[in-house]
């Protein structure tokens, strides 16, 4: 398989997305670039129930294809290696490294 995201947007909360910035995986600008919609408040309804309005829950739409590509390029720029079109077999995690078998 090729490493890529879906084209259908993912719903998330902005708070959840900010974890990617806090972890150093994305800059705030990169995060804003992959957020393609934002809506607040949201209506939640269950069959036979009443509408409930919520704020800051699943209130952004993220472009997963752009997000994965941004993270992929950062990983590669920092010396990471990606093996596409091969099967993952196992990973053994040590304190100072991981050994991956493909």
Secondary structure, DSSP 8 states (H G I E B T S, - for coil): ------SS-EEE-HHHHHHHHHTTSS-HHHHHHHEEEE--SEEE--TTS--EEESSSS-EEE-HHHHHHHHHHHHHHTT-----SS---EEEE-SS-EEEE-
